[in-house]
Amino acid sequence: MSKVSSAPAGGSLPTNMMYKVAVIINVLLLNSAVAQVQRGRRCKCTGLIEQLNVKKVMRLEIFPASSTCENKEYVVVLKSSKKSFPKKCVNPNSKEVKAILKENNKKTKHIKVIRKGATTGK
């Protein structure tokens, strides 16, 4: 004969049911912790522009890979007549970015290159 357990009159759960509930809660907590780690990858760039008018670029900011984002990111700050300067993420392999990084290029020498959080020796 199998043993049938029923909830006591006090309304508490039987031991095997409490075990199942505890397992489900632990699984849910573990899943939310894994999701938090994946969401922790906060990169500035979600999409890249491929072409760039270098005449409109004021500066190029380079962000190294970090604990919050595993990618090295290239962000250009564009000239604007408004008070806020728009920022765009660019493809580091584009010919415009390569031209900006070349120091002896006459067309891009007005663009300031800022390396954010760069450490020496790497």
C-alpha positions as CSV (number, residue, x, y, z in Angstrom):
1,M,0.0,0.0,0.0
2,S,1.1,3.5,-0.7
3,K,1.1,6.1,1.9
4,V,-1.2,9.0,1.2
5,S,-0.2,12.2,2.9
6,S,-2.7,15.0,3.4
7,A,-2.2,18.5,4.8
8,P,-2.9,18.8,8.5
9,A,-5.8,20.9,9.6
10,G,-3.4,23.7,10.5
11,G,-2.8,24.4,6.8
12,S,1.0,23.6,6.6
13,L,2.4,21.6,3.7
14,P,3.6,18.0,4.1
15,T,7.4,17.5,4.2
16,N,7.8,16.2,0.6
17,M,5.7,19.1,-0.7
18,M,7.9,21.6,1.2
19,Y,11.0,20.0,-0.4
20,K,9.5,20.4,-3.9
21,V,8.6,24.0,-3.2
22,A,12.2,24.7,-1.9
23,V,13.7,23.1,-5.0
24,I,11.5,25.2,-7.3
25,I,12.4,28.4,-5.4
26,N,16.1,27.6,-5.6
27,V,15.9,26.9,-9.3
28,L,14.1,30.2,-9.8
29,L,16.6,32.1,-7.7
30,L,19.5,30.5,-9.6
31,N,18.0,31.4,-13.0
32,S,17.5,35.0,-11.9
33,A,21.1,35.2,-10.7
34,V,22.4,33.9,-14.1
35,A,20.2,36.4,-15.9
36,Q,21.7,39.2,-13.8
37,V,25.2,38.2,-14.8
38,Q,24.2,38.2,-18.5
39,R,22.5,41.6,-18.1
40,G,25.7,42.8,-16.4
41,R,27.3,43.0,-19.9
42,R,26.5,46.6,-20.3
43,C,28.1,47.9,-23.4
44,K,27.8,51.4,-24.7
45,C,27.4,50.2,-28.3
46,T,24.5,48.0,-29.3
47,G,24.8,48.9,-33.0
48,L,27.6,50.3,-35.2
49,I,27.5,52.7,-38.0
50,E,29.7,51.7,-40.9
51,Q,30.2,55.0,-42.8
52,L,31.3,58.3,-41.2
53,N,31.7,61.8,-42.4
54,V,35.1,62.7,-40.8
55,K,34.4,66.5,-41.3
56,K,31.6,66.2,-38.7
57,V,33.6,64.3,-36.1
58,M,34.9,66.3,-33.1
59,R,36.6,63.4,-31.2
60,L,36.9,59.7,-31.1
61,E,36.6,58.0,-27.7
62,I,38.1,54.5,-27.3
63,F,36.8,52.4,-24.4
64,P,38.8,49.3,-23.5
65,A,37.1,46.0,-22.7
66,S,36.1,45.9,-19.0
67,S,34.2,43.8,-16.5
68,T,30.9,45.4,-17.7
69,C,31.6,44.9,-21.4
70,E,33.9,42.5,-23.1
71,N,34.2,44.5,-26.3
72,K,36.6,47.3,-27.1
73,E,34.3,50.2,-28.2
74,Y,34.9,53.1,-30.5
75,V,32.5,56.1,-30.0
76,V,32.7,59.3,-32.1
77,V,31.3,62.6,-30.8
78,L,29.9,64.6,-33.6
79,K,29.9,68.4,-34.1
80,S,26.5,69.9,-33.6
81,S,24.9,73.4,-33.6
82,K,22.9,72.2,-30.6
83,K,24.1,72.2,-27.0
84,S,24.3,68.4,-26.9
85,F,26.8,66.6,-29.0
86,P,25.5,63.3,-30.5
87,K,27.6,60.2,-30.0
88,K,27.7,57.3,-32.4
89,C,29.3,53.9,-32.1
90,V,31.5,53.1,-35.1
91,N,33.1,50.0,-36.6
92,P,36.8,50.0,-35.5
93,N,37.6,48.3,-38.8
94,S,36.1,51.0,-41.0
95,K,38.4,53.0,-43.2
96,E,37.3,56.3,-41.5
97,V,38.3,55.1,-38.0
98,K,41.6,53.8,-39.3
99,A,42.3,57.1,-41.0
100,I,41.5,58.9,-37.7
101,L,43.9,56.7,-35.8
102,K,46.6,57.4,-38.3
103,E,48.4,60.5,-36.9
104,N,49.8,61.8,-40.1
105,N,46.5,62.1,-42.0
106,K,45.8,65.8,-42.9
107,K,42.0,65.3,-43.3
108,T,41.6,63.9,-39.8
109,K,44.2,65.7,-37.7
110,H,41.5,68.0,-36.2
111,I,39.9,65.0,-34.5
112,K,41.0,64.4,-30.9
113,V,41.5,60.7,-29.9
114,I,40.7,60.0,-26.3
115,R,41.6,56.6,-24.8
116,K,39.3,56.0,-21.8
117,G,40.5,54.0,-18.9
118,A,43.6,52.8,-20.8
119,T,46.2,51.2,-18.7
120,T,49.9,51.3,-19.6
121,G,51.9,48.2,-20.3
122,K,49.2,46.5,-22.5
